[in-house]
């Protein structure tokens, strides 16, 4: 009975996630952006991805070798940013990826961690290649922090202080 329930729940989750992940790879209109925002809402406001976040008390799990729906969603969101190269999508993608890594405490599939690393490198290199005065990104991501820091008191490179990173808090 319990295994049957788990299978039914997994099938329902897959049925919800399939069109959303498909929309991530549709670059006409704003469907990819809407899909990323929907994934962020699922991650932050529901327990949809809770079965994928298996952190034991000792911090040990088999997450490095298994592939979960959270891993697939994270990989898709990384793909959205790196394959579209549209700065308007970077903010929502950074928000989702940062939240996914925080909530999973970094215990994602090894391949997903590679996607995340390439994603962050791409976003940083893209931001570094944009003229400082002509672009709205990354300044809009965390404008309150920028206003508070005036002169980048954090000691981090300007771009790194704009993008929410995974700092030990």
Secondary structure, DSSP 8 states (H G I E B T S, - for coil): -HHHHHHHHHHHHHHHHHHHHHHHT--STTHHHHHHHHHHHHHHHSSTTGGG----TTS--STTT---HHHHHHHHHHHHHHHH--HHHHHHHHHHHHHHHHHTTT---HHHHHHHHHHHHHHHHHHHHS-TTT--TTTTTTHHHHHHHTTTTT-S-HHHHHS------
